[in-house]
């Protein structure tokens, strides 16, 4: 496996883990007002960008 392939796999794993944590965080609040989660897309973008060291994600949305 090339170094680039490994980097891609590690970034994918990190992004996947960030999404799982956010999903659990939001899912725990079942029955809450949906407006309480209006910032979810921005939170997801920030989490993915941070966990991948900026390799994945749009810096404009974070």
Backbone as CSV, one residue per row, in Angstrom:
resi,resn,N_x,N_y,N_z,CA_x,CA_y,CA_z,C_x,C_y,C_z
1,UNK,0.841,-1.162,0.000,0.000,0.000,0.000,0.897,1.238,0.000
2,UNK,0.563,2.189,-0.844,1.378,3.398,-0.911,1.071,4.308,0.282
3,UNK,1.969,5.242,0.549,1.754,6.200,1.634,0.488,7.007,1.407
4,UNK,0.225,7.353,0.144,-0.973,8.134,-0.174,-2.240,7.338,0.124
5,UNK,-2.250,6.062,-0.221,-3.399,5.206,0.076,-3.637,5.116,1.579
6,UNK,-2.569,4.998,2.331,-2.694,4.927,3.784,-3.265,6.228,4.335
7,UNK,-2.798,7.356,3.838,-3.322,8.647,4.285,-4.823,8.753,4.008
8,UNK,-5.236,8.326,2.842,-6.655,8.381,2.480,-7.462,7.513,3.440
9,UNK,-6.986,6.328,3.708,-7.702,5.420,4.606,-7.764,5.976,6.029
10,UNK,-6.673,6.569,6.492,-6.667,7.145,7.836,-7.612,8.344,7.934
11,UNK,-7.629,9.177,6.899,-8.553,10.321,6.893,-10.002,9.841,6.857
12,UNK,-10.265,8.812,6.089,-11.626,8.267,6.027,-12.042,7.703,7.384
13,UNK,-11.145,7.023,8.053,-11.456,6.466,9.366,-11.706,7.578,10.383
14,UNK,-10.901,8.618,10.341,-11.072,9.736,11.271,-12.392,10.459,11.018
15,UNK,-12.709,10.700,9.760,-13.960,11.372,9.422,-15.152,10.516,9.829
16,UNK,-15.067,9.221,9.610,-16.138,8.307,9.988,-16.354,8.315,11.498
17,UNK,-15.278,8.321,12.244,-15.389,8.357,13.706,-16.034,9.658,14.171
18,UNK,-15.657,10.770,13.569,-16.258,12.058,13.935,-17.758,12.052,13.658
19,UNK,-18.162,11.493,12.532,-19.587,11.429,12.200,-20.342,10.530,13.172
20,UNK,-19.729,9.431,13.586,-20.387,8.539,14.558,-20.610,9.245,15.889
21,UNK,-19.600,9.969,16.346,-19.722,10.682,17.619,-20.811,11.749,17.532
22,UNK,-20.829,12.514,16.453,-21.873,13.534,16.295,-23.247,12.903,16.176
23,UNK,-23.358,11.795,15.481,-24.631,11.105,15.343,-25.138,10.651,16.715
24,UNK,-24.256,10.119,17.524,-24.646,9.699,18.867,-25.060,10.898,19.703
25,UNK,-24.323,11.981,19.596,-24.620,13.197,20.363,-25.997,13.742,20.001
26,UNK,-26.281,13.818,18.730,-27.570,14.350,18.278,-28.680,13.341,18.552
27,UNK,-28.406,12.047,18.385,-29.408,11.011,18.603,-29.861,10.906,20.046
28,UNK,-28.987,11.249,20.984,-29.328,11.191,22.394,-30.420,12.208,22.718
29,UNK,-30.500,13.236,21.933,-31.451,14.312,22.183,-32.783,14.076,21.489
30,UNK,-33.166,12.825,21.351,-34.418,12.469,20.688,-35.584,13.201,21.348
31,UNK,-36.446,13.734,20.530,-37.602,14.469,21.031,-37.314,15.940,21.259
32,UNK,-36.069,16.346,21.079,-35.716,17.752,21.255,-36.217,18.557,20.057
33,UNK,-36.283,19.835,20.242,-36.710,20.741,19.176,-35.684,20.707,18.045
34,UNK,-36.107,20.433,16.811,-35.161,20.373,15.687,-34.361,21.660,15.510
35,UNK,-34.912,22.764,15.950,-34.171,24.038,15.828,-32.930,24.040,16.704
36,UNK,-32.922,23.169,17.710,-31.732,23.056,18.562,-30.553,22.467,17.801
37,UNK,-30.830,21.839,16.666,-29.781,21.193,15.877,-29.539,21.911,14.551
38,UNK,-29.936,23.158,14.467,-29.777,23.916,13.222,-28.307,24.059,12.831
39,UNK,-27.418,23.976,13.794,-25.993,24.122,13.509,-25.320,22.794,13.170
40,UNK,-26.095,21.717,13.045,-25.517,20.389,12.799,-24.619,20.344,11.565
41,UNK,-25.020,20.909,10.418,-24.116,20.846,9.257,-22.763,21.519,9.516
42,UNK,-22.777,22.633,10.204,-21.512,23.317,10.513,-20.688,22.499,11.499
43,UNK,-21.349,21.868,12.468,-20.643,21.029,13.432,-19.999,19.838,12.742
44,UNK,-20.718,19.247,11.801,-20.178,18.112,11.052,-18.964,18.544,10.241
45,UNK,-19.084,19.672,9.541,-17.968,20.166,8.720,-16.747,20.451,9.583
46,UNK,-16.944,21.092,10.734,-15.821,21.384,11.631,-15.179,20.106,12.147
47,UNK,-15.999,19.148,12.556,-15.472,17.907,13.121,-14.651,17.131,12.100
48,UNK,-15.163,17.012,10.894,-14.443,16.280,9.846,-13.148,17.004,9.500
49,UNK,-13.216,18.315,9.372,-12.010,19.083,9.041,-10.954,18.937,10.136
50,UNK,-11.371,19.034,11.376,-10.410,18.934,12.487,-9.808,17.539,12.604
51,UNK,-10.641,16.521,12.477,-10.119,15.161,12.662,-9.205,14.724,11.533
52,UNK,-9.330,15.361,10.381,-8.462,14.999,9.258,-7.328,16.004,9.075
53,UNK,-7.179,16.893,10.031,-6.100,17.882,9.950,-6.266,18.833,8.777
54,UNK,-7.503,19.023,8.349,-7.780,19.942,7.253,-7.687,19.310,5.878
55,UNK,-7.354,18.024,5.810,-7.220,17.366,4.512,-8.575,17.151,3.847
56,UNK,-9.640,17.064,4.654,-10.987,16.868,4.143,-11.864,17.958,4.729
57,UNK,-12.640,18.589,3.898,-13.564,19.616,4.383,-13.322,20.941,3.701
58,UNK,-14.296,21.780,3.827,-14.260,23.082,3.185,-13.933,24.147,4.220
59,UNK,-12.805,24.833,4.101,-12.431,25.819,5.112,-13.407,27.001,5.191
60,UNK,-14.203,27.194,4.148,-15.163,28.295,4.151,-16.289,28.033,5.138
61,UNK,-16.678,26.773,5.320,-17.807,26.451,6.186,-17.410,26.279,7.633
62,UNK,-16.131,26.320,7.943,-15.704,26.056,9.321,-15.250,27.277,10.040
